[in-house]
Amino acid sequence: MKKVNLTKLARLWLLVASLIMPLIGMAESPKITVDPVVNDGKFVIFVLKNYEDRDFVCTFIKAIATVKNHQGKGEVVTRRSIVAENVILPAGSRDKQVEVDKEFIKELESQFEQPRIVDVTIPTHDCESIRKLSPSKVKKLIEKRAREVVLALKNKDSAKLSSFAHPVLGIRFSPYAYVDETEIVLTASQLKDVFLDSRKYLWGSYDGSGDPITLTFAKYYQRFIYDKDFINAEKIKYNEITESGNTLNNCFEFYPNGIVVEFHFSGFDPKYEGMDWRSLRLVFEGKDNIWYLIGIISDRWTI
């Protein structure tokens, strides 16, 4: 039996490891950097860069600040965690700046003489692609905002609804699960008095007949937005959807940087055996650290 040369084998393993490990690191580590900057000794600025082609959300960014008195030239008086939460980091951002804890030094001024931040540790952070966020994290980010939108819809509060509209993208209205480029998009200014608007819009085509859906906003609202009491939905899902019906659901593909909240009823009349289910989906996208509404999708059983 031929004797194995352990030294050569070990060298071979080292060579393989040296080739594979950098590739593993490149595949798993998103190109996100966070640097702390102390502004005049009074507060911290986190400077973030996103080299990815996807939006990210940083659920937290944390660093430890050291404070000295006498304009930062005396003794250490305290160390404190500086934390930023739920920071939206758009794709391709190169200089996103987040000012953190601007009240920190003001709180210390009554206790110490001219306290100043003199040092900040390298930040730790939890930054993930929006598409990879767990439902529990999405819920924490958007639950309150989503319920405010549904309440505005229930109350036909067009002024409130307009305040949620994305300032650039507006709100796209989809009568069925499949989202299409040709669908109606309304801006914030168009939404302010939209329930009083007598114009008829072409919203799409009715399932089954293919006839055009030509309605005023108020009529469309009754038929395709708030035809059920979604504020009291049976289920609410975050970045998850209830797969039902025959219409292709492309919301995650159409809105790759969006967060989707679904308000769902599994059915109403037992004789229909669940075929009278309804879903209302709200799609949000982040801009300037605010979650704006960019889509309202109605879904139901289709032929």
C-alpha positions as CSV (number, residue, x, y, z in Angstrom):
1,M,0.0,0.0,0.0
2,K,1.4,3.3,-1.0
3,K,2.2,5.7,1.9
4,V,0.4,9.0,1.9
5,N,2.6,12.1,2.1
6,L,0.9,14.1,4.8
7,T,2.9,17.2,4.2
8,K,1.9,17.4,0.5
9,L,-1.7,16.8,1.5
10,A,-1.7,19.5,4.0
11,R,-0.2,22.0,1.5
12,L,-2.9,21.0,-1.0
13,W,-5.6,21.7,1.5
14,L,-4.1,25.1,2.3
15,L,-4.0,26.0,-1.4
16,V,-7.7,25.0,-1.9
17,A,-8.7,26.9,1.2
18,S,-6.9,30.0,0.1
19,L,-8.8,29.9,-3.2
20,I,-12.2,29.1,-1.9
21,M,-12.5,31.3,1.3
22,P,-12.3,34.7,-0.5
23,L,-15.0,33.6,-2.8
24,I,-17.2,32.5,0.1
25,G,-16.7,35.9,1.8
26,M,-17.6,37.7,-1.4
27,A,-20.8,35.7,-1.9
28,E,-22.0,36.1,1.7
29,S,-21.0,39.7,2.6
30,P,-23.1,42.5,1.3
31,K,-21.1,45.6,0.2
32,I,-22.3,47.8,3.1
33,T,-20.0,50.1,5.0
34,V,-20.8,52.3,8.1
35,D,-18.4,54.9,9.4
36,P,-18.9,57.1,12.4
37,V,-18.0,60.8,12.3
38,V,-18.0,63.1,15.4
39,N,-19.5,66.5,14.6
40,D,-17.8,69.2,16.7
41,G,-17.8,66.8,19.7
42,K,-21.5,67.2,20.1
43,F,-23.1,64.3,18.2
44,V,-22.3,61.4,15.9
45,I,-23.0,61.0,12.2
46,F,-23.2,57.5,10.7
47,V,-22.1,57.7,7.1
48,L,-23.4,54.6,5.2
49,K,-22.5,53.4,1.7
50,N,-24.5,50.7,-0.2
51,Y,-22.7,49.3,-3.2
52,E,-25.4,46.7,-3.9
53,D,-28.2,47.1,-6.5
54,R,-30.8,46.3,-3.8
55,D,-32.4,48.4,-1.1
56,F,-31.3,47.5,2.5
57,V,-32.8,48.2,5.9
58,C,-30.5,48.5,8.9
59,T,-32.6,47.5,11.9
60,F,-29.9,48.9,14.1
61,I,-26.5,50.6,13.9
62,K,-24.6,50.8,17.2
63,A,-21.4,52.4,18.5
64,I,-19.9,53.4,21.8
65,A,-19.1,57.1,22.3
66,T,-16.5,58.2,24.9
67,V,-17.0,61.7,26.5
68,K,-14.5,63.8,28.3
69,N,-15.1,67.1,30.1
70,H,-13.3,70.5,29.5
71,Q,-13.8,70.5,25.8
72,G,-12.7,66.9,25.6
73,K,-9.3,67.5,27.1
74,G,-10.1,66.4,30.7
75,E,-11.1,63.2,32.3
76,V,-13.5,60.6,30.8
77,V,-16.9,61.3,32.3
78,T,-19.1,58.7,30.5
79,R,-19.3,56.1,27.7
80,R,-22.7,55.7,26.0
81,S,-24.2,53.5,23.3
82,I,-25.2,55.5,20.2
83,V,-27.9,53.7,18.3
84,A,-29.7,54.4,15.0
85,E,-32.7,52.2,14.2
86,N,-34.6,51.2,11.1
87,V,-32.4,53.1,8.6
88,I,-33.4,52.7,5.0
89,L,-30.4,52.4,2.7
90,P,-31.4,52.7,-1.0
91,A,-29.6,50.7,-3.7
92,G,-26.4,52.4,-4.8
93,S,-26.3,54.9,-2.0
94,R,-22.8,56.4,-1.6
95,D,-23.2,59.0,1.1
96,K,-26.3,58.3,3.3
97,Q,-25.8,60.3,6.5
98,V,-27.7,59.7,9.8
99,E,-27.3,62.1,12.7
100,V,-27.6,60.2,16.0
101,D,-28.3,61.3,19.6
102,K,-28.1,65.0,19.2
103,E,-29.5,65.5,22.7
104,F,-26.7,63.5,24.3
105,I,-24.2,66.3,25.1
106,K,-27.0,68.7,26.1
107,E,-28.1,66.2,28.7
108,L,-24.5,66.1,30.2
109,E,-23.9,69.9,30.1
110,S,-25.7,70.4,33.5
111,Q,-23.4,67.8,35.1
112,F,-20.0,68.4,33.5
113,E,-18.0,71.4,32.2
114,Q,-18.0,71.5,28.4
115,P,-18.4,67.8,27.8
116,R,-17.4,66.6,24.3
117,I,-17.4,63.3,22.5
118,V,-13.7,62.4,21.9
119,D,-14.0,58.9,20.4
120,V,-16.4,56.5,18.8
121,T,-15.9,52.8,18.3
122,I,-16.3,51.0,15.0
123,P,-20.1,50.5,14.5
124,T,-21.8,47.2,14.6
125,H,-24.9,46.9,12.5
126,D,-27.7,44.6,11.3
127,C,-28.3,45.5,7.6
128,E,-30.4,43.2,5.4
129,S,-31.9,43.3,1.9
130,I,-35.5,44.2,2.2
131,R,-36.5,41.0,0.3
132,K,-34.7,38.9,3.0
133,L,-36.2,40.5,6.0
134,S,-38.2,38.1,8.2
135,P,-41.9,38.7,8.6
136,S,-41.3,39.6,12.3
137,K,-38.8,42.3,11.3
138,V,-41.1,43.7,8.6
139,K,-44.0,43.8,11.1
140,K,-41.9,45.9,13.5
141,L,-41.0,48.3,10.7
142,I,-44.3,48.8,9.1
143,E,-47.2,47.6,11.3
144,K,-48.3,51.0,12.6
145,R,-47.9,52.7,9.2
146,A,-50.0,50.0,7.4
147,R,-52.8,50.3,9.9
148,E,-52.9,54.0,9.5
149,V,-53.3,53.6,5.8
150,V,-56.1,51.1,6.2
151,L,-57.9,53.4,8.6
152,A,-57.6,56.3,6.1
153,L,-59.1,54.0,3.5
154,K,-61.9,52.9,5.8
155,N,-62.7,56.5,6.6
156,K,-62.4,57.7,3.0
157,D,-59.9,60.2,4.3
158,S,-58.4,61.3,1.0
159,A,-56.2,64.0,2.5
160,K,-54.7,61.5,4.9
161,L,-54.3,58.9,2.1
162,S,-52.5,61.5,-0.1
163,S,-49.9,62.1,2.8
164,F,-48.9,58.5,2.5
165,A,-48.3,58.6,-1.3
166,H,-44.7,58.3,-2.5
167,P,-43.6,61.8,-3.6
168,V,-42.0,60.5,-6.8
169,L,-43.8,57.2,-7.6
170,G,-47.3,58.0,-6.4
171,I,-49.7,55.1,-5.7
172,R,-50.4,52.4,-8.3
173,F,-53.8,50.8,-8.2
174,S,-54.1,47.1,-9.2
175,P,-57.7,45.6,-9.4
176,Y,-56.2,42.0,-9.3
177,A,-53.1,40.2,-8.1
178,Y,-51.1,40.8,-11.3
179,V,-49.5,44.2,-11.3
180,D,-49.1,45.9,-14.7
181,E,-47.2,48.9,-15.9
182,T,-50.3,50.2,-17.7
183,E,-52.4,50.5,-14.5
184,I,-53.5,53.9,-13.0
185,V,-51.0,55.8,-10.8
186,L,-52.2,58.7,-8.8
187,T,-50.0,61.3,-7.2
188,A,-50.4,62.9,-3.8
189,S,-52.0,66.0,-5.3
190,Q,-54.5,64.0,-7.3
191,L,-55.5,62.0,-4.2
192,K,-56.3,65.0,-2.0
193,D,-60.0,65.3,-3.2
194,V,-60.1,62.0,-5.2
195,F,-63.5,60.9,-3.7
196,L,-65.1,64.0,-5.3
197,D,-63.5,63.4,-8.6
198,S,-66.2,62.7,-11.2
199,R,-63.8,61.6,-13.9
200,K,-63.9,57.9,-15.0
201,Y,-60.5,56.1,-15.2
202,L,-59.7,52.9,-17.0
203,W,-58.4,50.7,-14.2
204,G,-57.9,47.5,-16.2
205,S,-60.2,44.7,-17.4
206,Y,-62.7,42.7,-15.5
207,D,-61.8,39.1,-14.8
208,G,-63.7,36.6,-16.9
209,S,-65.4,39.0,-19.4
210,G,-62.4,41.1,-20.2
211,D,-64.6,44.2,-20.3
212,P,-62.9,47.5,-19.4
213,I,-63.1,48.6,-15.7
214,T,-64.1,52.2,-16.4
215,L,-65.1,53.8,-13.0
216,T,-64.7,56.9,-10.9
217,F,-62.3,56.5,-8.0
218,A,-65.3,56.4,-5.6
219,K,-66.8,53.5,-7.5
220,Y,-63.5,51.7,-7.9
221,Y,-63.0,52.1,-4.2
222,Q,-66.3,50.4,-3.4
223,R,-65.6,47.5,-5.8
224,F,-61.8,47.0,-5.6
225,I,-60.3,48.7,-2.6
226,Y,-62.5,48.6,0.5
227,D,-65.3,46.2,-0.4
228,K,-64.7,44.5,3.0
229,D,-63.8,45.8,6.4
230,F,-60.0,45.2,6.2
231,I,-59.2,47.1,9.3
232,N,-60.6,44.0,11.1
233,A,-59.0,41.5,8.8
234,E,-58.9,37.9,9.8
235,K,-55.1,37.7,9.0
236,I,-52.4,40.2,8.4
237,K,-49.2,39.0,6.8
238,Y,-45.9,40.9,6.3
239,N,-43.8,40.2,3.1
240,E,-45.9,37.0,2.8
241,I,-49.0,36.5,0.7
242,T,-51.9,34.0,0.8
243,E,-51.7,32.0,-2.4
244,S,-55.2,31.6,-3.8
245,G,-57.0,32.0,-7.1
246,N,-55.7,31.6,-10.6
247,T,-54.2,35.0,-11.3
248,L,-50.4,35.2,-11.3
249,N,-49.1,37.2,-8.3
250,N,-46.1,39.2,-9.3
251,C,-46.0,41.9,-6.6
252,F,-42.6,40.9,-5.3
253,E,-41.1,41.0,-8.8
254,F,-42.8,44.2,-9.8
255,Y,-41.8,45.9,-6.5
256,P,-38.3,44.5,-5.8
257,N,-37.6,47.1,-3.1
258,G,-41.1,47.1,-1.6
259,I,-42.5,45.8,1.6
260,V,-45.9,44.1,1.2
261,V,-48.6,44.0,3.9
262,E,-51.6,41.8,3.2
263,F,-55.0,42.1,5.0
264,H,-56.8,38.9,4.3
265,F,-60.2,37.3,4.8
266,S,-60.5,33.5,4.1
267,G,-64.2,33.8,3.3
268,F,-67.6,35.0,4.4
269,D,-70.4,32.7,3.3
270,P,-70.0,28.9,4.1
271,K,-71.9,27.9,0.9
272,Y,-69.0,29.3,-1.2
273,E,-66.5,27.1,0.6
274,G,-63.8,29.8,0.8
275,M,-64.1,31.0,-2.8
276,D,-65.3,34.4,-1.6
277,W,-62.0,35.2,0.1
278,R,-60.5,38.7,-0.2
279,S,-57.1,40.3,0.2
280,L,-56.0,43.9,0.2
281,R,-52.2,44.3,-0.2
282,L,-50.4,47.5,0.5
283,V,-46.9,48.1,-0.9
284,F,-44.5,50.5,0.7
285,E,-41.1,51.7,-0.4
286,G,-38.6,53.7,1.7
287,K,-37.4,57.2,0.8
288,D,-35.5,59.6,3.1
289,N,-36.2,57.1,6.0
290,I,-39.9,57.3,5.5
291,W,-42.1,54.4,4.3
292,Y,-44.3,55.6,1.6
293,L,-47.3,53.8,-0.1
294,I,-46.6,52.9,-3.7
295,G,-49.2,50.3,-4.5
296,I,-52.7,49.1,-3.5
297,I,-53.5,45.7,-4.8
298,S,-56.9,44.0,-4.6
299,D,-57.1,40.2,-4.8
300,R,-59.9,37.7,-4.9
301,W,-60.9,34.4,-6.6
302,T,-60.5,34.7,-10.3
303,I,-61.5,32.4,-13.2
